Amino acid sequence: MDEPFEILVTYQNKQLSFTAILLRYGYTYRISVLVKDQEVLFEPDEERNYRAVINLHDGTERGNVDVGLLQAIAETIESIVK
């Protein structure tokens, strides 16, 4: 289950590939995606929409990742899972 997989995202007319890992937490899960050398966790909310969670205390700069890119990744994950 912890094997990496690729997520293909189209963003600003470019095809991008991101390495992801499925992380299980009891009855739920998160998807860890490496975006610009920063780990971003995507987790489902109550309505099965995905939100990005970024650890700002790990020494990386805030604003290092484009919000539009995070939305595109979340939409791609939603289309895969649903």
Secondary structure, DSSP 8 states (H G I E B T S, - for coil): ----EEEEEEETTEEEEEEEEEEEETTEEEEEEEETTEEEEEEE-TTS-EEEEE-TTSS--TT-S-HHHHHHHHHHHHHHH-
